């Protein structure tokens, strides 16, 4: 071996041996605040808690932040004040005090969550807000925010312009269309765009919504192609837009505080990397204003298994007559499918004197998810809520072997049990 390189290798080994172990100390708890003032909502709240520091002394309440759910280490009994600097004679008071219990039966009392009275404080576009928090341990946190608002937001798809906030469900072809969004702000200059999938089998997020893509954009006009792949997102490199699914799109105009909070994160060991705009604590005191619009994604039919299936028959004494439109997921390593069902379906609903009965349930574009291996389909859907309640069977599955142009049988099962319970069969014909 060349002596020059041998000496260099010895130097490297020696340096490596000289590393001194360092014990990472337990940190000190800090006040953590989440307060996002929204001019598009009539009720404002602020979450106040203490940080987790890596020991076993912190209580765990569950829930998720940022929401009005349960903070993990709530701070109770704090003084929480918000002042609209530009409205000194605010009829709500100046400052406005946020309380854990405001005496409203519609607002759940949760430790660490502080609410303002309805419509307070006054939030005019461009107003300056100041935050003051004092905890029972004499910690103080202060911050400032700018009230944001938007004049309008619109979506251009298939040559049609549709305003956000309308009840319209926009149809979007993932294979040949581009979503174009334009926002006209009154105050604020940064956009958050969020895509949530409707009716998913993941029920951790209320209202049958599953988390999707979230983009932070510094321009008021942007475009998203339908064939975009969501690298590292909910689908782990799969399609951002799945044909045969519905989505809820939300655009929000934000202030710089919320924008920095949303696009930064902390290293879980060092705590570095987070962009903090609060004094005396960590978190966010900011503002946003949002508007939403529904989206139905379709696609080109270029596989013989894709397309519309007419499904009919009788299950549990209930007549079934539905159309199921099926699409393959383009970027999946395995063959996954998404589908939308419309027509007269089945559910186990309330009967007389507290009983339950199988009944007809009209559905419109009920989403199904599943797989196809060759011509073997296995797909399922959560039953939709009726009057806010999902009665009886929660998950219904269909399984069957496609027969080309010929009709074939779909077996129907109640799959919310430990073992799926067959409840009947239906005849399917590809249209």
Order of alpha helices (4+ residues) and beta strands (2+ residues): alpha-beta-beta-beta-beta-beta-beta-beta-beta-beta-beta-beta-beta-beta-beta-beta-beta-alpha-beta-beta-beta-beta-beta-beta-beta-beta-beta
